[in-house]
Amino acid sequence: MTVSATKPGRLVLVVDDDPRVRTVVAWQLEAEGFRVAEAADGRRALEAIEREPLDLVVLDLALPGIGGLDVLRRLRGGERDSALPVIVLSGRSGETDRIVGLDLGADDYLVKPFSPGELVARVRSVLRRSAPAEPVAAAGLRIDHAAREVFVDGRETAMTAKEFDLLAFLAAHPRQVFTRAQLLDRVWASAAEWQSEATVTEHVHRLRQKLGPRPVRTVRGVGYRFEP
């Protein structure tokens, strides 16, 4: 694992077993003012995530040893449940892995081969979306974006990474109605042809089980909105 020279800038970990990919991506990111750490496999990636104050991870799914999906599972699951933004990379034949990665909590994806310039644009977009926001409070519900915690009547309610992302997104746009396709695009960074709209329905159902029916309302024949 290597890290670019110490200088101002947000730190991005690039994980890929192809040194050519790492080099090209690192050059592009550094040219845009980012610092870059590199890892060639899943084990080194996990070590870097533990050790370095990272701002984002670019994660190839086809890694030797510990695979990219396993790295993502460890990052998002259990007590860790890190909010560290992740952009996954996959080959065209890896549609299933890509969908699983998004459902596990990846923030965006790119299919190889990709433009380094587009990757940098995605990095900037994900970092903007993941910037801490002020806590939201409404009708006994409190959402702390910085800590990724949700409280109902003062008691913390456990959320998966994507449940929190969906609730936080809707709460950031009170009373605005979003279709399932729009939510797939905005929260899952996916599209209906890649991932079923039933994914959104299921996550809304889980939110209502935890929060009650009031915060996330159904607009019949259209989609969902947050009711403050």
C-alpha positions in Angstrom: 0.0 0.0 0.0 1.4 3.4 -1.0 0.3 6.9 -0.2 1.1 10.0 -2.2 3.3 12.7 -0.7 1.8 14.6 2.2 0.0 17.7 1.0 -3.4 19.4 1.4 -6.3 17.6 -0.3 -8.8 14.9 0.5 -7.4 11.4 0.6 -8.8 8.7 -1.8 -7.9 5.0 -1.6 -7.6 3.4 -5.0 -8.0 -0.4 -4.8 -7.2 -2.4 -7.9 -4.9 -5.4 -8.7 -3.9 -3.8 -12.0 -1.0 -1.4 -11.4 -1.8 0.4 -14.7 -5.3 1.2 -13.5 -4.0 2.4 -10.2 -1.4 4.6 -11.8 -3.7 6.3 -14.3 -6.4 6.9 -11.7 -3.8 8.2 -9.2 -2.4 10.6 -11.8 -5.8 12.0 -12.6 -6.9 12.4 -9.0 -3.6 14.0 -8.0 -3.9 16.4 -11.0 -7.3 17.5 -9.6 -5.8 18.2 -6.1 -6.5 14.9 -4.3 -4.1 12.8 -2.3 -4.0 9.1 -3.2 -3.4 5.9 -1.3 -3.1 2.7 -3.3 -3.8 -1.0 -2.5 -3.4 -4.0 -4.8 -5.7 -6.4 -2.9 -8.5 -6.6 -0.3 -6.3 -7.4 2.6 -4.2 -4.3 2.0 -7.3 -2.2 1.4 -8.8 -3.2 4.8 -5.4 -2.3 6.5 -5.5 1.1 4.8 -9.1 1.7 5.8 -8.1 1.0 9.4 -5.0 3.1 9.4 -5.5 6.1 7.1 -7.9 9.0 7.5 -9.6 8.4 4.2 -12.3 10.5 2.5 -13.3 8.0 -0.1 -12.5 4.5 -1.5 -12.4 3.5 -5.2 -12.9 -0.2 -5.0 -12.5 -2.8 -7.8 -14.8 -5.8 -7.2 -12.5 -8.4 -8.9 -9.6 -8.6 -6.3 -7.4 -11.5 -5.4 -7.8 -13.0 -2.0 -10.4 -10.9 -0.2 -12.7 -9.8 -2.9 -14.2 -6.3 -3.3 -17.6 -7.3 -2.2 -16.1 -8.8 1.0 -14.3 -5.6 1.6 -17.6 -3.7 1.2 -19.4 -6.1 3.5 -16.8 -5.6 6.3 -16.9 -1.8 5.8 -20.7 -1.6 5.9 -21.7 -4.4 8.2 -21.5 -5.2 11.9 -20.3 -2.7 14.5 -18.1 -0.9 12.0 -21.0 0.2 9.6 -18.7 2.9 8.3 -20.1 5.8 6.3 -16.9 6.1 4.3 -18.0 6.7 0.7 -17.2 3.9 -1.8 -17.3 3.9 -5.6 -17.1 0.4 -7.0 -15.5 -0.6 -10.3 -16.6 -3.7 -12.2 -16.3 -5.4 -15.6 -19.2 -5.5 -18.0 -19.8 -9.1 -17.1 -20.0 -8.3 -13.4 -23.6 -7.0 -13.4 -24.7 -9.2 -10.5 -21.7 -8.2 -8.3 -22.4 -4.5 -9.2 -26.0 -4.8 -8.1 -25.0 -6.5 -4.9 -22.4 -3.9 -4.3 -24.9 -1.1 -4.6 -27.3 -2.9 -2.3 -24.5 -3.4 0.3 -24.1 0.4 0.4 -21.8 1.4 -2.4 -22.3 5.1 -3.2 -21.7 4.8 -7.0 -20.2 2.5 -9.6 -18.3 2.6 -12.9 -18.0 -0.1 -15.5 -14.5 -0.9 -16.9 -13.1 0.4 -19.2 -13.9 3.9 -17.9 -12.7 7.5 -18.4 -10.4 8.7 -15.5 -11.9 12.1 -16.0 -15.4 10.6 -15.4 -14.1 8.8 -12.3 -12.9 12.1 -10.8 -16.2 13.7 -11.5 -18.0 10.8 -9.7 -15.6 11.2 -6.8 -16.4 14.9 -6.5 -20.1 14.2 -6.7 -20.1 11.5 -4.1 -18.1 13.6 -1.7 -20.6 16.5 -2.1 -23.5 14.1 -1.4 -21.8 12.7 1.6 -20.9 16.0 3.2 -22.2 16.3 6.8 -25.6 18.0 7.1 -27.3 19.5 10.1 -29.5 17.1 12.1 -33.1 16.9 11.0 -35.8 16.8 13.7 -39.6 16.2 13.0 -42.4 14.7 15.0 -40.3 12.8 17.5 -37.8 11.8 14.8 -34.2 13.0 14.8 -31.7 12.3 12.1 -28.0 13.0 12.8 -26.2 12.9 9.4 -22.7 13.4 10.8 -23.1 10.4 13.2 -25.4 8.5 10.9 -27.8 7.9 13.8 -31.6 8.0 13.9 -33.6 8.6 17.1 -37.3 8.0 17.6 -38.8 9.7 20.7 -35.3 10.0 22.1 -34.3 6.4 21.6 -31.7 5.3 19.0 -33.1 3.1 16.2 -30.7 0.8 14.3 -30.5 1.4 10.6 -28.7 -0.4 7.8 -26.5 1.8 5.6 -29.1 2.0 2.8 -32.1 2.5 5.1 -30.3 5.5 6.6 -29.4 6.8 3.1 -33.0 6.6 1.9 -34.4 8.3 5.0 -31.8 11.0 5.0 -32.4 11.7 1.3 -36.1 12.0 1.7 -35.8 14.1 4.8 -33.5 16.5 3.0 -36.4 17.2 0.5 -39.5 17.5 2.8 -42.8 17.0 1.0 -41.2 16.5 -2.3 -42.4 13.4 -4.1 -40.0 11.0 -5.7 -40.7 8.0 -7.9 -39.1 4.6 -7.2 -37.0 5.1 -10.3 -35.8 8.5 -9.1 -34.9 7.0 -5.7 -32.9 4.2 -7.3 -31.0 6.9 -9.2 -30.5 9.3 -6.4 -29.9 6.9 -3.4 -28.7 3.7 -5.0 -26.9 5.4 -7.9 -28.6 2.8 -10.1 -31.4 2.5 -12.7 -34.5 0.4 -13.1 -32.8 -1.7 -15.8 -30.0 -2.6 -13.4 -31.9 -3.0 -10.1 -35.6 -3.7 -9.4 -37.8 -0.9 -8.1 -39.0 -3.4 -5.5 -35.7 -2.7 -3.7 -37.1 0.8 -2.9 -40.5 -0.7 -1.8 -38.8 -3.1 0.5 -36.6 -0.5 2.1 -39.6 1.8 2.7 -41.4 -1.1 4.3 -38.4 -1.6 6.7 -38.3 2.1 7.5 -42.0 2.0 8.4 -41.5 -1.0 10.7 -38.9 1.0 12.6 -40.3 4.5 12.5 -44.1 4.0 12.1 -46.1 5.0 9.1 -46.0 8.8 9.4 -42.5 10.0 8.3 -42.4 8.3 4.9 -45.8 8.7 3.1 -47.0 7.0 -0.1 -48.3 9.1 -2.9 -50.5 6.6 -4.7 -49.5 5.9 -8.2 -46.4 8.1 -8.0 -43.9 7.3 -5.2 -42.9 8.6 -1.7 -42.4 11.8 0.2 -41.1 12.7 3.7 -43.7 14.3 5.9 -42.1 16.7 8.4 
